[in-house]
Amino acid sequence: MKYIEEIKDKYTIDELKHTLFRGDNRKILKSFPDECVDLVYIDPPFYSLSKYFTSAHSGEVEAYNDMYQDIEAYKETIRSCLLELKRVLKNTGSIYVHCDHHASHYIRMLLDEVFGYNNFRNEIIWLYKTGGTSKKYFGRKHDNIFFYTKTNNYCFNLQKEKSYTKSKSRKPGVINYGKGNAEFFEDENGIYNLVNTKDVWEISYINSQSKERLGYPTQKPLTLLEKIIKASSNKGDIVLDCFMGSGTTLDSAYSLSRIPIGIDIGLIAINTTLRRCKQKYKQQTKELKVIGMNGHDIEDYKILIDNIDETKSWKPRRFERIMCMLEGAEQTQYVKDGGIDGIKPNGELVQIKQSESVSRPELQKFFGVLKENNQRNGVLIAYSFSKDLKVLAKKLQKDRKCYIELKTPLSYVGLIEVVSETQKEIEQEIEEEKAQTNIFDY
């Protein structure tokens, strides 16, 4: 893959194709031209108020954070994203938003607000069987997928599904019902005919034995995305997923001859997607580009592990950039920012101190900045912290005034190792396969 520095001017449609963007999707979408995407599928955080770890790496590496200050902060994050998605979606385009019981009612209202009540098409129920039940409520065994369009003139390819008959006398063949014919078929499950797809989809969840399983939390099955992409796009159309995660949408898009664009702020998501799609893009299209990262970033990660003392002589902006990327935050501009060096998609503020033994007064200042910005959660990053600072941080949390997470560069060693090793493997595999494969465009 090729790493490219993010540019400020709007991208052309050709520049968007086959591209992964690393960063906050709300910022990145602003650089897209109007009406450039045919289909959007997003699987945003569900407001579960949890952290998710990738099991592919012994459960030690955080894949993403679904923590929000409150429901209003969550709704504003989703709303601002939906507004940009509506702008970039073509008039013939559709959007599918995946959610569950935590906030589906809020998301439906936001979609009505942004896309219009009359542009609602379906609430798709994804029904699955997983372990775990409760004695206090009915088992929660489905997700919701809201299907909206931008206008009444939209792409929709009617899909068929198998409908099995319980009749013991029914045999394969054509049956005349007076108003039309029905053709019946047979497979290992019995006799069936093909009917229009309904809005309840029973598709197996990715279990621990599945060949698809990548170890990425909340990974969705390819079959689910294939149904959506087939229904609401055609070959050569552009499919966008701005909460990319494990890259299922991009994988499905490639396999169905669509053109994918992915956005995610997480380094694990970028690397997971690159790795799973390499077989697809080396056979079908140009190299995937990664915008928002560059080759120097990977080298800087390695320096943090091999010689952390070297980072103490870096220019402040360089140190802040790398810490923000590892924390999953957007670096702020070099202006009067009140000491805020990064902002996470969930609104958490990040302050970075390139110094040893940060003490209590620094934490008090950061607490003051959080209050000014109506935030209760934040991340403070430094090489080390004094004992009195740690005591104050615990007191603030105990008193429920705020939760400030204390991190050092060494807190990211597990993530750096995963990213660096995966990167090395991807590069080697791509070079080996390129030598044996003819690359062509579609």
Secondary structure in CASP SS format (residue, H / E / C, confidence):
PFRMAT SS
TARGET T0000
AUTHOR 0000-0000-0000
METHOD secondary structure of the structure
MODEL  1
M C 1.00
K E 1.00
Y E 1.00
I E 1.00
E C 1.00
E C 1.00
I C 1.00
K C 1.00
D C 1.00
K C 1.00
Y C 1.00
T C 1.00
I H 1.00
D H 1.00
E H 1.00
L H 1.00
K C 1.00
H C 1.00
T E 1.00
L E 1.00
F E 1.00
R E 1.00
G C 1.00
D C 1.00
N H 1.00
R H 1.00
K H 1.00
I H 1.00
L H 1.00
K C 1.00
S C 1.00
F C 1.00
P C 1.00
D C 1.00
E C 1.00
C C 1.00
V E 1.00
D E 1.00
L E 1.00
V E 1.00
Y E 1.00
I E 1.00
D C 1.00
P C 1.00
P C 1.00
F C 1.00
Y C 1.00
S C 1.00
L C 1.00
S C 1.00
K E 1.00
Y E 1.00
F E 1.00
T E 1.00
S H 1.00
A H 1.00
H H 1.00
S C 1.00
G C 1.00
E C 1.00
V E 1.00
E E 1.00
A E 1.00
Y E 1.00
N E 1.00
D C 1.00
M C 1.00
Y C 1.00
Q C 1.00
D C 1.00
I H 1.00
E H 1.00
A H 1.00
Y H 1.00
K H 1.00
E H 1.00
T H 1.00
I H 1.00
R H 1.00
S H 1.00
C H 1.00
L H 1.00
L H 1.00
E H 1.00
L H 1.00
K H 1.00
R H 1.00
V H 1.00
L E 1.00
K E 1.00
N E 1.00
T E 1.00
G E 1.00
S E 1.00
I E 1.00
Y E 1.00
V E 1.00
H E 1.00
C E 1.00
D C 1.00
H C 1.00
H C 1.00
A C 1.00
S H 1.00
H H 1.00
Y H 1.00
I H 1.00
R H 1.00
M H 1.00
L H 1.00
L H 1.00
D H 1.00
E H 1.00
V H 1.00
F H 1.00
G C 1.00
Y H 1.00
N H 1.00
N H 1.00
F E 1.00
R E 1.00
N E 1.00
E E 1.00
I E 1.00
I E 1.00
W E 1.00
L E 1.00
Y C 1.00
K C 1.00
T C 1.00
G C 1.00
G C 1.00
T C 1.00
S C 1.00
K C 1.00
K C 1.00
Y C 1.00
F C 1.00
G C 1.00
R C 1.00
K C 1.00
H E 1.00
D E 1.00
N E 1.00
I E 1.00
F E 1.00
F E 1.00
Y E 1.00
T E 1.00
K C 1.00
T C 1.00
N C 1.00
N C 1.00
Y C 1.00
C C 1.00
F C 1.00
N C 1.00
L C 1.00
Q C 1.00
K E 1.00
E E 1.00
K E 1.00
S E 1.00
Y E 1.00
T C 1.00
K C 1.00
S C 1.00
K C 1.00
S C 1.00
R C 1.00
K C 1.00
P C 1.00
G E 1.00
V E 1.00
I E 1.00
N E 1.00
Y C 1.00
G C 1.00
K C 1.00
G C 1.00
N E 1.00
A E 1.00
E E 1.00
F E 1.00
F E 1.00
E E 1.00
D E 1.00
E C 1.00
N C 1.00
G E 1.00
I E 1.00
Y E 1.00
N E 1.00
L E 1.00
V E 1.00
N E 1.00
T C 1.00
K C 1.00
D C 1.00
V E 1.00
W E 1.00
E E 1.00
I C 1.00
S C 1.00
Y C 1.00
I C 1.00
N C 1.00
S C 1.00
Q C 1.00
S C 1.00
K C 1.00
E C 1.00
R C 1.00
L C 1.00
G C 1.00
Y C 1.00
P C 1.00
T C 1.00
Q C 1.00
K C 1.00
P C 1.00
L H 1.00
T H 1.00
L H 1.00
L H 1.00
E H 1.00
K H 1.00
I H 1.00
I H 1.00
K H 1.00
A H 1.00
S H 1.00
S C 1.00
N C 1.00
K C 1.00
G C 1.00
D C 1.00
I E 1.00
V E 1.00
L E 1.00
D E 1.00
C C 1.00
F C 1.00
M C 1.00
G C 1.00
S C 1.00
G C 1.00
T H 1.00
T H 1.00
L H 1.00
D H 1.00
S H 1.00
A H 1.00
Y H 1.00
S H 1.00
L C 1.00
S C 1.00
R C 1.00
I E 1.00
P E 1.00
I E 1.00
G E 1.00
I E 1.00
D E 1.00
I C 1.00
G C 1.00
L H 1.00
I H 1.00
A H 1.00
I H 1.00
N H 1.00
T H 1.00
T H 1.00
L H 1.00
R H 1.00
R H 1.00
C H 1.00
K H 1.00
Q H 1.00
K H 1.00
Y H 1.00
K H 1.00
Q H 1.00
Q H 1.00
T C 1.00
K C 1.00
E C 1.00
L C 1.00
K E 1.00
V E 1.00
I E 1.00
G C 1.00
M C 1.00
N C 1.00
G H 1.00
H H 1.00
D H 1.00
I H 1.00
E H 1.00
D H 1.00
Y H 1.00
K H 1.00
I H 1.00
L H 1.00
I H 1.00
D H 1.00
N C 1.00
I H 1.00
D H 1.00
E H 1.00
T H 1.00
K H 1.00
S H 1.00
W C 1.00
K C 1.00
P H 1.00
R H 1.00
R H 1.00
F H 1.00
E H 1.00
R H 1.00
I H 1.00
M H 1.00
C H 1.00
M H 1.00
L H 1.00
E H 1.00
G C 1.00
A C 1.00
E E 1.00
Q E 1.00
T C 1.00
Q C 1.00
Y C 1.00
V C 1.00
K C 1.00
D C 1.00
G C 1.00
G C 1.00
I C 1.00
D C 1.00
G E 1.00
I E 1.00
K C 1.00
P C 1.00
N C 1.00
G C 1.00
E C 1.00
L E 1.00
V E 1.00
Q E 1.00
I E 1.00
K C 1.00
Q C 1.00
S C 1.00
E C 1.00
S C 1.00
V E 1.00
S C 1.00
R H 1.00
P H 1.00
E H 1.00
L H 1.00
Q H 1.00
K H 1.00
F H 1.00
F H 1.00
G H 1.00
V H 1.00
L H 1.00
K H 1.00
E H 1.00
N C 1.00
N C 1.00
Q C 1.00
R C 1.00
N E 1.00
G E 1.00
V E 1.00
L E 1.00
I E 1.00
A C 1.00
Y C 1.00
S C 1.00
F E 1.00
S C 1.00
K H 1.00
D H 1.00
L H 1.00
K H 1.00
V H 1.00
L H 1.00
A H 1.00
K H 1.00
K H 1.00
L H 1.00
Q H 1.00
K H 1.00
D C 1.00
R C 1.00
K C 1.00
C C 1.00
Y E 1.00
I E 1.00
E E 1.00
L E 1.00
K E 1.00
T C 1.00
P H 1.00
L H 1.00
S H 1.00
Y H 1.00
V H 1.00
G H 1.00
L H 1.00
I H 1.00
E H 1.00
V H 1.00
V H 1.00
S H 1.00
E H 1.00
T H 1.00
Q H 1.00
K H 1.00
E H 1.00
I H 1.00
E H 1.00
Q H 1.00
E H 1.00
I H 1.00
E H 1.00
E H 1.00
E H 1.00
K H 1.00
A C 1.00
Q C 1.00
T C 1.00
N C 1.00
I C 1.00
F C 1.00
D C 1.00
Y C 1.00
END
